[in-house]
Amino acid sequence: MEKPHPQCADAVLMVRPQAFGYNPETASTNTFQRAGEPQHLASDRDLARGEFARLEQALESEGISVCAVEDTAQPVKPDAVFPNNWLSFHADGTLVLYPMQSSSRRLERRTEVIDAVVKRLGFRVSHLLDLTHHEEHGRFLEGTGSLVLDHRLRVAYACASARTHPGLVAEWARELKYEPVIFHATDRAGVPLYHTNVLMCIGERTAIVGSGAIAPADRERVLARLRASEREILELGLDEIERFAGNMLELGTWDEALGDSRVLVMSEAARRSLSSNAFAQLSGCTDTVLTVPVPTIERLGGGSVRCMLAEVFRPPA
């Protein structure tokens, strides 16, 4: 009998930013980004590094294994703090490399980063799926930004956008044996949401979905597929999505006293956006809720804590 696929990784890759800042190249499709003042560039970088360090420390304090790799100063990579967009590590030993829309973000792909995960976290690469050649044809799929995955039932959710090509979602799903669920979602101005993980998170016992952003023609189909997973569903509106409440991630850890446990990670802005009832519902579906402030990274980078974490599903020994 096939072993169940784990939903939550117990290890993550993080990339410590060197040249973090507002990237006008990505802002054309990411409406969450807000431009900073040029005179604050150095202080913004320092603030971002501080936010990174606090998240790294908080995760380690909960027993999550963190492989933190230092970014290189040159070439300048303002979005390097979001590694989950260019690679993913899977429990069967598959490593996927993804095609990125922004040319500046393609510079983030470094073999030293992969080597660090192999060495420090014990990931064994048994199969490489390299999709980066699609960049030449203007087709993009930005990792677990574009894809929100139900690993247990092998379902890949994706909202179509300039950064998430439906044809590539289908190709990825065929290769990794997932069922693709593709839909459309927009912000309050009608602009397509650039990544699926700003409106959706799937944990062990809960699924968080920004149903208020999903196109009416697709909404019930997506909700029905989520309900079929028998998880508790928490629906978000546009206000919560804009404050990164969709950008959460549940991780797994093990403790001698407690055994297996789950840690739901979110930003302080996301936590503040949730009603007391919504937060109580989430708290009841996980063992620990970890809240970390990352306001500079959210404001300038247009991404939150989930975007900063590339899960590493280590193949069983």
Secondary structure in CASP SS format (residue, H / E / C, confidence):
PFRMAT SS
TARGET T0000
AUTHOR 0000-0000-0000
METHOD secondary structure of the structure
MODEL  1
M C 1.00
E C 1.00
K C 1.00
P C 1.00
H C 1.00
P C 1.00
Q C 1.00
C C 1.00
A C 1.00
D C 1.00
A E 1.00
V E 1.00
L E 1.00
M E 1.00
V E 1.00
R E 1.00
P C 1.00
Q C 1.00
A C 1.00
F C 1.00
G C 1.00
Y C 1.00
N C 1.00
P H 1.00
E H 1.00
T H 1.00
A H 1.00
S C 1.00
T C 1.00
N C 1.00
T C 1.00
F C 1.00
Q C 1.00
R C 1.00
A C 1.00
G C 1.00
E C 1.00
P H 1.00
Q H 1.00
H H 1.00
L H 1.00
A H 1.00
S H 1.00
D H 1.00
R H 1.00
D H 1.00
L H 1.00
A H 1.00
R H 1.00
G H 1.00
E H 1.00
F H 1.00
A H 1.00
R H 1.00
L H 1.00
E H 1.00
Q H 1.00
A H 1.00
L H 1.00
E H 1.00
S H 1.00
E C 1.00
G C 1.00
I C 1.00
S E 1.00
V E 1.00
C E 1.00
A E 1.00
V E 1.00
E E 1.00
D C 1.00
T C 1.00
A C 1.00
Q C 1.00
P C 1.00
V C 1.00
K C 1.00
P C 1.00
D C 1.00
A C 1.00
V C 1.00
F C 1.00
P H 1.00
N H 1.00
N H 1.00
W C 1.00
L E 1.00
S E 1.00
F E 1.00
H C 1.00
A C 1.00
D C 1.00
G C 1.00
T E 1.00
L E 1.00
V E 1.00
L E 1.00
Y C 1.00
P C 1.00
M C 1.00
Q C 1.00
S C 1.00
S H 1.00
S H 1.00
R H 1.00
R H 1.00
L C 1.00
E C 1.00
R C 1.00
R C 1.00
T H 1.00
E H 1.00
V H 1.00
I H 1.00
D H 1.00
A H 1.00
V H 1.00
V H 1.00
K H 1.00
R H 1.00
L H 1.00
G C 1.00
F C 1.00
R C 1.00
V C 1.00
S C 1.00
H E 1.00
L E 1.00
L E 1.00
D E 1.00
L C 1.00
T H 1.00
H H 1.00
H H 1.00
E H 1.00
E H 1.00
H H 1.00
G C 1.00
R C 1.00
F C 1.00
L E 1.00
E C 1.00
G H 1.00
T H 1.00
G H 1.00
S H 1.00
L C 1.00
V E 1.00
L E 1.00
D E 1.00
H C 1.00
R C 1.00
L C 1.00
R C 1.00
V E 1.00
A E 1.00
Y E 1.00
A E 1.00
C E 1.00
A C 1.00
S E 1.00
A C 1.00
R C 1.00
T E 1.00
H C 1.00
P H 1.00
G H 1.00
L H 1.00
V H 1.00
A H 1.00
E H 1.00
W H 1.00
A H 1.00
R H 1.00
E H 1.00
L H 1.00
K C 1.00
Y C 1.00
E E 1.00
P E 1.00
V E 1.00
I E 1.00
F E 1.00
H C 1.00
A E 1.00
T E 1.00
D C 1.00
R C 1.00
A C 1.00
G C 1.00
V C 1.00
P E 1.00
L C 1.00
Y C 1.00
H C 1.00
T H 1.00
N H 1.00
V H 1.00
L C 1.00
M E 1.00
C E 1.00
I E 1.00
G C 1.00
E C 1.00
R C 1.00
T E 1.00
A E 1.00
I E 1.00
V E 1.00
G C 1.00
S H 1.00
G H 1.00
A H 1.00
I E 1.00
A C 1.00
P H 1.00
A H 1.00
D H 1.00
R H 1.00
E H 1.00
R H 1.00
V H 1.00
L H 1.00
A H 1.00
R H 1.00
L H 1.00
R H 1.00
A C 1.00
S C 1.00
E C 1.00
R C 1.00
E E 1.00
I E 1.00
L E 1.00
E E 1.00
L C 1.00
G C 1.00
L H 1.00
D H 1.00
E H 1.00
I H 1.00
E H 1.00
R C 1.00
F C 1.00
A C 1.00
G C 1.00
N C 1.00
M C 1.00
L E 1.00
E E 1.00
L E 1.00
G E 1.00
T E 1.00
W E 1.00
D E 1.00
E C 1.00
A C 1.00
L C 1.00
G E 1.00
D E 1.00
S E 1.00
R E 1.00
V E 1.00
L E 1.00
V E 1.00
M E 1.00
S E 1.00
E H 1.00
A H 1.00
A H 1.00
R H 1.00
R H 1.00
S H 1.00
L C 1.00
S C 1.00
S H 1.00
N H 1.00
A H 1.00
F H 1.00
A H 1.00
Q H 1.00
L H 1.00
S H 1.00
G H 1.00
C C 1.00
T C 1.00
D C 1.00
T E 1.00
V E 1.00
L E 1.00
T E 1.00
V E 1.00
P C 1.00
V C 1.00
P H 1.00
T H 1.00
I H 1.00
E H 1.00
R H 1.00
L H 1.00
G H 1.00
G C 1.00
G C 1.00
S C 1.00
V H 1.00
R H 1.00
C H 1.00
M H 1.00
L C 1.00
A E 1.00
E E 1.00
V E 1.00
F C 1.00
R C 1.00
P C 1.00
P C 1.00
A C 1.00
END
